[in-house]
Amino acid sequence: MRIHDQYELDFGTDVVEVRRTDRTGPGGHPVYADDTGIILAEISDRGEVRMLASGGHQDPAARVRARPVQPH
């Protein structure tokens, strides 16, 4: 799998679109953020998702699926 600029994160009940930032996460993979900057996720080139806390008192979701968004 390759690295994409945009993904949809599927939380089971909600879907959020995130875009690639210029940051990398603790695993060395790109960090993606939603428009608010509240939802942060590190997504590997194999589509593995690691949710990152953007502030205090957050409990990042454990099961999240990433789907690449194709450019229009």
PADO-175395 format. One record per atom (N, C-alpha, C, CB): x, y, z; atom name; residue in three letters. Coordinates in nm, 2 decimals, m for minus. Glycine has a CB too. Example, Ala and Ser with C-alpha at 12.3 -4.5 7.8 and 13.67 -1.06 7.14 Angstrom:
<banus>
> 1.32; m0.57; 0.78; N; ALA
> 1.23; m0.45; 0.78; CA; ALA
> 1.32; m0.33; 0.78; C; ALA
> 1.13; m0.45; 0.90; CB; ALA
> 1.28; m0.22; 0.71; N; SER
> 1.37; m0.11; 0.71; CA; SER
> 1.29; 0.00; 0.79; C; SER
> 1.41; m0.06; 0.57; CB; SER
</banus>
This chain:
<banus>
> 0.08; m0.12; 0.00; N; MET
> 0.00; 0.00; 0.00; CA; MET
> 0.09; 0.12; 0.00; C; MET
> m0.10; 0.00; 0.12; CB; MET
> 0.04; 0.23; m0.06; N; ARG
> 0.13; 0.35; m0.07; CA; ARG
> 0.07; 0.46; 0.03; C; ARG
> 0.13; 0.41; m0.21; CB; ARG
> 0.14; 0.56; 0.05; N; ILE
> 0.10; 0.67; 0.13; CA; ILE
> 0.01; 0.77; 0.05; C; ILE
> 0.22; 0.75; 0.19; CB; ILE
> m0.10; 0.80; 0.11; N; HIS
> m0.20; 0.89; 0.04; CA; HIS
> m0.21; 1.02; 0.11; C; HIS
> m0.34; 0.82; 0.04; CB; HIS
> m0.26; 1.13; 0.04; N; ASP
> m0.27; 1.26; 0.10; CA; ASP
> m0.40; 1.27; 0.19; C; ASP
> m0.27; 1.36; 0.00; CB; ASP
> m0.50; 1.19; 0.16; N; GLN
> m0.62; 1.20; 0.24; CA; GLN
> m0.68; 1.06; 0.27; C; GLN
> m0.73; 1.28; 0.16; CB; GLN
> m0.74; 1.05; 0.38; N; TYR
> m0.80; 0.92; 0.42; CA; TYR
> m0.94; 0.96; 0.49; C; TYR
> m0.71; 0.84; 0.52; CB; TYR
> m1.03; 0.86; 0.48; N; GLU
> m1.15; 0.86; 0.57; CA; GLU
> m1.12; 0.76; 0.68; C; GLU
> m1.27; 0.82; 0.49; CB; GLU
> m1.14; 0.81; 0.80; N; LEU
> m1.12; 0.73; 0.92; CA; LEU
> m1.26; 0.68; 0.96; C; LEU
> m1.05; 0.80; 1.04; CB; LEU
> m1.28; 0.55; 0.97; N; ASP
> m1.41; 0.49; 1.00; CA; ASP
> m1.40; 0.44; 1.14; C; ASP
> m1.45; 0.37; 0.90; CB; ASP
> m1.48; 0.51; 1.23; N; PHE
> m1.49; 0.47; 1.37; CA; PHE
> m1.60; 0.38; 1.40; C; PHE
> m1.50; 0.60; 1.46; CB; PHE
> m1.67; 0.33; 1.30; N; GLY
> m1.78; 0.24; 1.32; CA; GLY
> m1.92; 0.31; 1.32; C; GLY
> m1.77; 0.16; 1.45; CB; GLY
> m1.92; 0.42; 1.39; N; THR
> m2.04; 0.50; 1.40; CA; THR
> m2.03; 0.64; 1.32; C; THR
> m2.09; 0.53; 1.54; CB; THR
> m1.90; 0.68; 1.31; N; ASP
> m1.87; 0.81; 1.25; CA; ASP
> m1.76; 0.79; 1.15; C; ASP
> m1.84; 0.92; 1.35; CB; ASP
> m1.76; 0.87; 1.04; N; VAL
> m1.65; 0.87; 0.94; CA; VAL
> m1.60; 1.02; 0.94; C; VAL
> m1.70; 0.82; 0.80; CB; VAL
> m1.47; 1.03; 0.95; N; VAL
> m1.40; 1.16; 0.95; CA; VAL
> m1.30; 1.17; 0.84; C; VAL
> m1.35; 1.20; 1.09; CB; VAL
> m1.29; 1.27; 0.76; N; GLU
> m1.19; 1.29; 0.66; CA; GLU
> m1.07; 1.36; 0.72; C; GLU
> m1.24; 1.36; 0.54; CB; GLU
> m0.95; 1.30; 0.70; N; VAL
> m0.82; 1.36; 0.75; CA; VAL
> m0.73; 1.38; 0.63; C; VAL
> m0.76; 1.28; 0.86; CB; VAL
> m0.64; 1.48; 0.65; N; ARG
> m0.54; 1.52; 0.55; CA; ARG
> m0.40; 1.50; 0.61; C; ARG
> m0.56; 1.66; 0.49; CB; ARG
> m0.31; 1.47; 0.52; N; ARG
> m0.17; 1.46; 0.56; CA; ARG
> m0.11; 1.59; 0.61; C; ARG
> m0.08; 1.40; 0.45; CB; ARG
> m0.04; 1.59; 0.72; N; THR
> 0.03; 1.71; 0.77; CA; THR
> 0.18; 1.69; 0.74; C; THR
> 0.01; 1.72; 0.92; CB; THR
> 0.26; 1.79; 0.78; N; ASP
> 0.40; 1.78; 0.76; CA; ASP
> 0.48; 1.71; 0.88; C; ASP
> 0.46; 1.92; 0.74; CB; ASP
> 0.40; 1.65; 0.97; N; ARG
> 0.46; 1.59; 1.09; CA; ARG
> 0.46; 1.44; 1.07; C; ARG
> 0.38; 1.62; 1.21; CB; ARG
> 0.55; 1.37; 1.15; N; THR
> 0.55; 1.23; 1.16; CA; THR
> 0.52; 1.19; 1.30; C; THR
> 0.69; 1.17; 1.11; CB; THR
> 0.47; 1.07; 1.31; N; GLY
> 0.43; 1.02; 1.45; CA; GLY
> 0.54; 0.94; 1.51; C; GLY
> 0.31; 0.93; 1.44; CB; GLY
> 0.51; 0.88; 1.63; N; PRO
> 0.61; 0.80; 1.70; CA; PRO
> 0.67; 0.68; 1.62; C; PRO
> 0.56; 0.76; 1.83; CB; PRO
> 0.59; 0.63; 1.53; N; GLY
> 0.63; 0.52; 1.45; CA; GLY
> 0.70; 0.56; 1.32; C; GLY
> 0.51; 0.43; 1.41; CB; GLY
> 0.72; 0.69; 1.30; N; GLY
> 0.79; 0.74; 1.18; CA; GLY
> 0.70; 0.75; 1.06; C; GLY
> 0.90; 0.64; 1.15; CB; GLY
> 0.57; 0.73; 1.08; N; HIS
> 0.48; 0.75; 0.96; CA; HIS
> 0.41; 0.88; 0.97; C; HIS
> 0.37; 0.63; 0.97; CB; HIS
> 0.35; 0.92; 0.85; N; PRO
> 0.29; 1.06; 0.85; CA; PRO
> 0.17; 1.07; 0.94; C; PRO
> 0.24; 1.08; 0.70; CB; PRO
> 0.15; 1.19; 0.99; N; VAL
> 0.04; 1.22; 1.08; CA; VAL
> m0.07; 1.29; 1.00; C; VAL
> 0.08; 1.31; 1.20; CB; VAL
> m0.19; 1.25; 1.02; N; TYR
> m0.30; 1.31; 0.94; CA; TYR
> m0.39; 1.38; 1.05; C; TYR
> m0.38; 1.20; 0.86; CB; TYR
> m0.46; 1.49; 1.00; N; ALA
> m0.55; 1.56; 1.09; CA; ALA
> m0.68; 1.60; 1.02; C; ALA
> m0.48; 1.69; 1.15; CB; ALA
> m0.79; 1.62; 1.10; N; ASP
> m0.91; 1.67; 1.04; CA; ASP
> m0.90; 1.82; 1.04; C; ASP
> m1.04; 1.62; 1.12; CB; ASP
> m1.00; 1.89; 0.98; N; ASP
> m1.00; 2.03; 0.97; CA; ASP
> m0.99; 2.11; 1.10; C; ASP
> m1.12; 2.08; 0.89; CB; ASP
> m1.04; 2.05; 1.21; N; THR
> m1.03; 2.11; 1.34; CA; THR
> m0.90; 2.09; 1.41; C; THR
> m1.14; 2.06; 1.43; CB; THR
> m0.82; 1.99; 1.37; N; GLY
> m0.69; 1.96; 1.43; CA; GLY
> m0.71; 1.87; 1.56; C; GLY
> m0.62; 2.08; 1.47; CB; GLY
> m0.84; 1.84; 1.59; N; ILE
> m0.87; 1.76; 1.71; CA; ILE
> m0.84; 1.61; 1.69; C; ILE
> m1.01; 1.78; 1.75; CB; ILE
> m0.87; 1.57; 1.57; N; ILE
> m0.85; 1.42; 1.54; CA; ILE
> m0.72; 1.41; 1.47; C; ILE
> m0.96; 1.37; 1.45; CB; ILE
> m0.63; 1.34; 1.53; N; LEU
> m0.49; 1.31; 1.48; CA; LEU
> m0.47; 1.16; 1.47; C; LEU
> m0.38; 1.38; 1.57; CB; LEU
> m0.41; 1.12; 1.36; N; ALA
> m0.39; 0.98; 1.34; CA; ALA
> m0.26; 0.96; 1.26; C; ALA
> m0.50; 0.91; 1.27; CB; ALA
> m0.18; 0.87; 1.31; N; GLU
> m0.06; 0.82; 1.23; CA; GLU
> m0.10; 0.71; 1.15; C; GLU
> 0.06; 0.79; 1.33; CB; GLU
> m0.08; 0.71; 1.02; N; ILE
> m0.12; 0.61; 0.93; CA; ILE
> 0.00; 0.55; 0.85; C; ILE
> m0.23; 0.65; 0.83; CB; ILE
> 0.02; 0.42; 0.87; N; SER
> 0.14; 0.36; 0.80; CA; SER
> 0.11; 0.34; 0.65; C; SER
> 0.18; 0.23; 0.87; CB; SER
> 0.21; 0.30; 0.58; N; ASP
> 0.20; 0.27; 0.44; CA; ASP
> 0.12; 0.14; 0.41; C; ASP
> 0.33; 0.26; 0.37; CB; ASP
> 0.09; 0.07; 0.52; N; ARG
> 0.01; m0.05; 0.51; CA; ARG
> m0.13; m0.03; 0.56; C; ARG
> 0.07; m0.17; 0.60; CB; ARG
> m0.16; 0.10; 0.59; N; GLY
> m0.30; 0.13; 0.63; CA; GLY
> m0.33; 0.11; 0.78; C; GLY
> m0.40; 0.06; 0.56; CB; GLY
> m0.22; 0.09; 0.86; N; GLU
> m0.24; 0.07; 1.00; CA; GLU
> m0.26; 0.21; 1.07; C; GLU
> m0.12; 0.00; 1.07; CB; GLU
> m0.36; 0.22; 1.16; N; VAL
> m0.39; 0.35; 1.22; CA; VAL
> m0.35; 0.35; 1.37; C; VAL
> m0.54; 0.38; 1.20; CB; VAL
> m0.28; 0.46; 1.41; N; ARG
> m0.25; 0.48; 1.55; CA; ARG
> m0.31; 0.62; 1.58; C; ARG
> m0.10; 0.47; 1.58; CB; ARG
> m0.41; 0.62; 1.66; N; MET
> m0.48; 0.75; 1.70; CA; MET
> m0.38; 0.82; 1.80; C; MET
> m0.62; 0.73; 1.76; CB; MET
> m0.37; 0.95; 1.78; N; LEU
> m0.28; 1.03; 1.87; CA; LEU
> m0.37; 1.13; 1.94; C; LEU
> m0.17; 1.10; 1.79; CB; LEU
> m0.34; 1.16; 2.07; N; ALA
> m0.41; 1.26; 2.15; CA; ALA
> m0.37; 1.40; 2.11; C; ALA
> m0.38; 1.24; 2.30; CB; ALA
> m0.46; 1.49; 2.09; N; SER
> m0.43; 1.62; 2.05; CA; SER
> m0.45; 1.72; 2.17; C; SER
> m0.52; 1.67; 1.94; CB; SER
> m0.49; 1.66; 2.29; N; GLY
> m0.51; 1.74; 2.41; CA; GLY
> m0.53; 1.65; 2.52; C; GLY
> m0.63; 1.84; 2.39; CB; GLY
> m0.55; 1.71; 2.64; N; GLY
> m0.57; 1.63; 2.76; CA; GLY
> m0.71; 1.57; 2.77; C; GLY
> m0.55; 1.72; 2.88; CB; GLY
> m0.72; 1.47; 2.85; N; HIS
> m0.85; 1.40; 2.88; CA; HIS
> m0.91; 1.33; 2.76; C; HIS
> m0.94; 1.50; 2.93; CB; HIS
> m0.83; 1.29; 2.66; N; GLN
> m0.88; 1.22; 2.55; CA; GLN
> m0.85; 1.07; 2.56; C; GLN
> m0.81; 1.27; 2.41; CB; GLN
> m0.94; 0.99; 2.51; N; ASP
> m0.93; 0.85; 2.51; CA; ASP
> m0.94; 0.80; 2.37; C; ASP
> m1.04; 0.78; 2.60; CB; ASP
> m0.82; 0.80; 2.30; N; PRO
> m0.83; 0.77; 2.16; CA; PRO
> m0.89; 0.63; 2.13; C; PRO
> m0.68; 0.77; 2.10; CB; PRO
> m0.97; 0.63; 2.02; N; ALA
> m1.04; 0.50; 1.98; CA; ALA
> m0.93; 0.39; 1.95; C; ALA
> m1.13; 0.53; 1.86; CB; ALA
> m0.97; 0.27; 1.98; N; ALA
> m0.88; 0.16; 1.96; CA; ALA
> m0.89; 0.10; 1.82; C; ALA
> m0.90; 0.05; 2.06; CB; ALA
> m1.02; 0.09; 1.77; N; ARG
> m1.05; 0.03; 1.64; CA; ARG
> m1.09; 0.13; 1.54; C; ARG
> m1.15; m0.08; 1.66; CB; ARG
> m1.00; 0.16; 1.45; N; VAL
> m1.03; 0.26; 1.35; CA; VAL
> m0.97; 0.21; 1.22; C; VAL
> m0.96; 0.40; 1.38; CB; VAL
> m1.05; 0.22; 1.11; N; ARG
> m1.01; 0.18; 0.98; CA; ARG
> m0.99; 0.30; 0.89; C; ARG
> m1.12; 0.08; 0.91; CB; ARG
> m0.88; 0.29; 0.81; N; ALA
> m0.85; 0.40; 0.72; CA; ALA
> m0.88; 0.36; 0.57; C; ALA
> m0.70; 0.45; 0.73; CB; ALA
> m0.95; 0.45; 0.50; N; ARG
> m0.98; 0.42; 0.36; CA; ARG
> m0.92; 0.54; 0.28; C; ARG
> m1.13; 0.41; 0.33; CB; ARG
> m0.83; 0.52; 0.18; N; PRO
> m0.78; 0.63; 0.11; CA; PRO
> m0.89; 0.70; 0.03; C; PRO
> m0.67; 0.58; 0.01; CB; PRO
> m0.87; 0.83; 0.02; N; VAL
> m0.96; 0.92; m0.05; CA; VAL
> m0.89; 0.95; m0.18; C; VAL
> m1.01; 1.05; 0.02; CB; VAL
> m0.95; 0.91; m0.29; N; GLN
> m0.89; 0.94; m0.42; CA; GLN
> m0.91; 1.08; m0.47; C; GLN
> m0.94; 0.84; m0.53; CB; GLN
> m0.81; 1.15; m0.52; N; PRO
> m0.82; 1.28; m0.57; CA; PRO
> m0.93; 1.29; m0.68; C; PRO
> m0.69; 1.34; m0.62; CB; PRO
> m1.00; 1.40; m0.69; N; HIS
> m1.10; 1.42; m0.79; CA; HIS
> m1.05; 1.46; m0.92; C; HIS
> m1.21; 1.52; m0.75; CB; HIS
</banus>
